Amino acid sequence: MSPLSIEERVAALEAEVVFLKQKVVSPEVPVIPWRKKIAGTFTQDSVYKEAMKLGRQYRRYCQS
């Protein structure tokens, strides 16, 4: 197995860069932000509702 010439190595790197750029520009699977993935997951959770209520009370207390 002979070592690759500098031209062959550069050509391989250029091909890899083109491939990576295509993946960045148009990903195969659309990226969904984490906040949108979890939106609405706690709507029916009574513990979550209580935590939100206590948080509102605390913020009101801190404002006064």
Buried (B, 14 or more C-beta within 10 A) or exposed (E): EEEEEEEEEEEEEEEEEEEEEEEEEEEEEEEEEEEEEEEEEEEEEEEEEEEEEEEEEEEEEEEE
